[in-house]
């Protein structure tokens, strides 16, 4: 079975307002199928490729145990979670999830990418997307993604 990622909205569908800056700005629940054999950790990046200044990062999360199968809705916006998961800094300059918040009248895509990794990254909390991507290089066993759209 392929490594798949699902969430509260259909792939390419509209992201519900509670997961955006117009709502309560909480992270959506994410669930996934079993990662491939040899997976030691998972990493997650959520970004907006349609931002006017280039891709804008909304969430960086890593060292997620591979057997968890899900992230709960409304994950705490802390550097480290109880299960050892670490969160990085997004392009708002914040730790954890910051939801879609495009300019008025603009429709943007938001892509959640989940990576199955053959090793824990063991990076300090607060790392950037580029820092996580450098660490993941050569360690990605599989990738699953889902996207959504949002506009004001």
N, C-alpha and C positions, 0 to 999 in steps of 0.2 A: 504494500500500500504506500502511496506517495505521502510525503511529509506535507501536511496541509494546515493552514491557519484559518480560523473563523472568528467572527465577532458579532456584535449586536446589530450589525447592518450587513446587507448583501454586498458582495464584491462589486465595486464600482457604484454602489448605491449612495444615497444621501446619509451623511453622518448625523445622528440625532443631536439636537441642540444642547442637551445636557453635557455632551462631551466637547463642547466648544466654549470660546470666551463669551458667547452670548447666553450661555447657560451656567451651570455650576462648574464647568471646566474640570470634570473628573475623567479619569481614564476609563475606557470601555473594558469590559471583560474580554479577554482573549483566550481561546482554547485551541489546542492543536492535537494532531494525531501523533502517534509514537514516532520519535525521531529515529534516524537510522542507527544500526548497531555501532558501538564505539563512541557514541555521543557522551561527552563528559560534562558539557555545560551548554546553555543556550544564551544567545545575545539578541537584543531587539533594537532596531532603529526605526523611528517614525519620522518621516520628513515630507516636505511640500516642494515638489520639483517645479511648481508653477510660480514661485515667488519672484517678484521683479528683480531682486538683487542676486538671483541664483537660488539653489536649493536651500531651504530653511529647515533647520532641525527642530523637531518638537519633543523628541523623547529618545533617550539613550539608556539602555538597561543591559546588564551583563552578569555573568556567573550565576545564572538561573539554573537550579538543578534540573537535569533532563527528565526526571520522572514526575514532575509536578503536573503537567498536562494543561495548566491554565494559570492565568493571572486574574485575580478578582477585579471587579469594577471598583473604581475609586481608590486605587492603590495610593498609599501614603507618599507624599512628595519629600522623602527623606533620602539621605545619602546611602544608607544601608537598611535593608529590611531584615526581619527576624530570621529568615532562612538563608542569609548570607548573600542575597541578591544585592548588587550595587547599582546605583543609578548615576548617570552622568549629567553634565550640564547641557541644557538645550540652548538654542540661539536667542531665547529671551533672557539668557543669563541665569536661569533658574535650574534647580535640581528636580528631576522627575518629569512628569508629564505636564505639558502645556498644550491645550487643544487648538484646533483650527481657529484662526482669527484673521481671515483675509481682509483686504481693503473693501470698503463698501462697494457693492456692485460687481465684485470679482468672484468668479467661480474657480476654486483651486482643487487639485487632487492631493490626497494625503495617503502615503504609502507606509504600511506597517510591514517591516521585513524581519522575519525571525530566522536566526541562523543556528544550525546544529553544529557544534564545535567539538573537535577531538581533545580539547584541553580547556581547563578553566583559564580565564584571562588574568586573574590575580592583579588587576589594576586597582589603583586607589579609586575611591568613589569620587565622582565629579569630573571624570574624563570626558573629553569631547567626542563627537562622532568620528572625527579623523583619527583620534588616538585609539579608539576602539577598532576602527577599520584596519589600522596598522597592526595592532595586536592580533587580529583575527586572520590576517593574511597567512595562507598556507594551512589553516586549521579548520576551514569550512567544509563540512561533510555534506550538507544540504541546506537549502534555503526555501522558506515558504513565505508567501506574501499575500496581503489583501489590501485593497485600496478603497477609499471612500471619497466623496465630493462634499464640499460645503461652500456656501456663499452667504453673505449678509443680505 
